[in-house]
C-alpha cells in the first residue's frame, strides 16, 4: 500500500491547484520518502490523486494525476504523446517548440524542448530527477532525436535539494546552430544558451510587436539575441537601436541580424543608465520595447521590483512623442497583469502622458496556462500609445 498524505480541508488542492505545502498536510501515513509517489486523501478518506513527494521542499507534494499512477516509462510516453498531439493543434512552428511543460502537461518538474532534431531536458523536481533515465527512454521512443541535452543548470532545482548540472544524456553534443522562426533568425546553443537554448516563450510576440514598426525609430531594451529588434527591422523600421549589458549577447544579435539581412544599431550598456542618458540628451523614439529579465523571484522582493519597473517605464515614456508607442513585458508570475497596468498608470501620470492600450501579450501557446495554477501564467505584456494633449 503506497504512502499517503491526508490534506486539511479548504486547502488550494480543493480549488484546482496541484501543489501541497507542508502546512496543508494533516497527517502522513506509511512514512513517505523523498522522491516517492504518494496518494493524496481528504480527512474523510476521499482519494484526491497521485503526487510526487519531497519533505525537503516547501512544496512537499505535487499532484500529477487524479488517478492511481506510477511514474514508469509507459506513463512518460503517454504524457509526452499527449503533449505533442496538443501542440500539433496550435498555430506555431513545431520544430522549435516546448513539447512538455511541467505541471501544465501533467509532469511536475519535467521540461522537454525541441530544437529541430535535438531535445533539451530539464528535471526540476527530486522525483523526476530520480527517474531521468526513464524519461530519456520515453523521449527516445516518442521523438527519436539525434541528441538529448540535460540543462539542469537552474536555481529552480535548489529548493528541491538538487545540484545544478548539464550534460549530454544521449547522442553527441551539437554545435551551436541557427533557426528561423517567423522570419527571425536566432542562434541555439544547447549547452550554453539562455534557458534551454533560447527564449521560446517570446517567439510569437516578435512579429506581433513588429507590426507597429514600419517607418518608426525603434528602441529595443534588454535585446538579448535581438529578436524584437530584428523583427522590427524586417518590418520596415526607419532605424532600430538595440541595447543590452552583455557583449556576448550583442555579438550574437549582430550575427543573427547579418544572417537575416538587416542592420541594427547595437549599444552595450546598462539599460537604466542608457535610458537616463538618452533622456538627458532629449533623444526621441517612436516605438520603445522593454523586455527585462525577471526583477523578482520571490514575493518579498515585489516592492523593489515594482520600483525598478516604474523607473524604466517613466524614462521610456518621456522619450516618446504623442502617437509614440511603448511595448512592455514582465516575465515573473509574482508580477500580475494588474501590477504591470498600475506601473504603466503611475509612470504615465508622472510623465504627464495619457496612455491608450492597443494590444496585450502572453507566453507562446506551447507554454499552456492551467486555470487552477496561476504560476503557469507568468509572461504578460502590453502595448500602449501616448495620446496627444486634449
C-alpha positions, 0 to 999 in steps of 0.5 A, a space after each residue: 500500500 503506497 504512502 499517503 498524505 491526508 490534506 486539511 480541508 479548504 486547502 488550494 488542492 480543493 480549488 484546482 491547484 496541484 501543489 501541497 505545502 507542508 502546512 496543508 498536510 494533516 497527517 502522513 501515513 506509511 512514512 513517505 520518502 523523498 522522491 516517492 509517489 504518494 496518494 493524496 486523501 481528504 480527512 474523510 478518506 476521499 482519494 484526491 490523486 497521485 503526487 510526487 513527494 519531497 519533505 525537503 521542499 516547501 512544496 512537499 507534494 505535487 499532484 500529477 494525476 487524479 488517478 492511481 499512477 506510477 511514474 514508469 516509462 509507459 506513463 512518460 510516453 503517454 504524457 509526452 504523446 499527449 503533449 505533442 498531439 496538443 501542440 500539433 493543434 496550435 498555430 506555431 512552428 513545431 520544430 522549435 517548440 516546448 513539447 512538455 511543460 511541467 505541471 501544465 502537461 501533467 509532469 511536475 518538474 519535467 521540461 522537454 524542448 525541441 530544437 529541430 532534431 535535438 531535445 533539451 531536458 530539464 528535471 526540476 523536481 527530486 522525483 523526476 530527477 530520480 527517474 531521468 533515465 526513464 524519461 530519456 527512454 520515453 523521449 527516445 521512443 516518442 521523438 527519436 532525436 539525434 541528441 538529448 541535452 540535460 540543462 539542469 543548470 537552474 536555481 529552480 532545482 535548489 529548493 528541491 535539494 538538487 545540484 545544478 548540472 548539464 550534460 549530454 544524456 544521449 547522442 553527441 553534443 551539437 554545435 551551436 546552430 541557427 533557426 528561423 522562426 517567423 522570419 527571425 533568425 536566432 542562434 541555439 546553443 544547447 549547452 550554453 544558451 539562455 534557458 534551454 537554448 533560447 527564449 521560446 516563450 517570446 517567439 510569437 510576440 516578435 512579429 506581433 510587436 513588429 507590426 507597429 514598426 514600419 517607418 518608426 525609430 525603434 528602441 529595443 531594451 534588454 535585446 538579448 539575441 535581438 529578436 524584437 529588434 530584428 523583427 522590427 527591422 524586417 518590418 520596415 523600421 526607419 532605424 532600430 537601436 538595440 541595447 543590452 549589458 552583455 557583449 556576448 549577447 550583442 555579438 550574437 544579435 549582430 550575427 543573427 541580424 547579418 544572417 537575416 539581412 538587416 542592420 541594427 544599431 547595437 549599444 552595450 550598456 546598462 539599460 537604466 543608465 542608457 535610458 537616463 542618458 538618452 533622456 538627458 540628451 532629449 533623444 526621441 523614439 517612436 516605438 520603445 520595447 522593454 523586455 527585462 529579465 525577471 526583477 523578482 523571484 520571490 514575493 518579498 522582493 515585489 516592492 523593489 521590483 515594482 520600483 525598478 519597473 516604474 523607473 524604466 517605464 517613466 524614462 521610456 515614456 518621456 522619450 516618446 512623442 504623442 502617437 509614440 508607442 511603448 511595448 512592455 513585458 514582465 516575465 515573473 508570475 509574482 508580477 500580475 497583469 494588474 501590477 504591470 497596468 498600475 506601473 504603466 498608470 503611475 509612470 504615465 501620470 508622472 510623465 504627464 502622458 495619457 496612455 491608450 492600450 492597443 494590444 496585450 501579450 502572453 507566453 507562446 501557446 506551447 507554454 499552456 496556462 492551467 486555470 487552477 495554477 496561476 504560476 503557469 501564467 507568468 509572461 504578460 505584456 502590453 502595448 500602449 500609445 501616448 495620446 496627444 494633449 486634449 
